[in-house]
């Protein structure tokens, strides 16, 4: 969200990080809340886009997190087994 080809101040970077974290945590509904706080009129197409995007985003996020946690658990178990085998050798 922050421009990469222009120098920008720390406040712009802070705002961009805040928006990115909000979108990551709450989806595009977060942007609609900010638009509402700024008293911008939100049209039906904007709300429909946010709902559609968030509906597709959430199931995918849970699948990716589940796959990563399974992989991490397996790696930790392999590491523990290897550590036990090394202790037996010495």
Secondary structure, DSSP 8 states (H G I E B T S, - for coil): ---SSS---HHHHHHHHHHHHHHHHHTTHHHHHHHHHTT----HHHHHHHHHHHHHHHHHHHHHHHHHHHHHHHHHHHHHHHHHHHHHH-
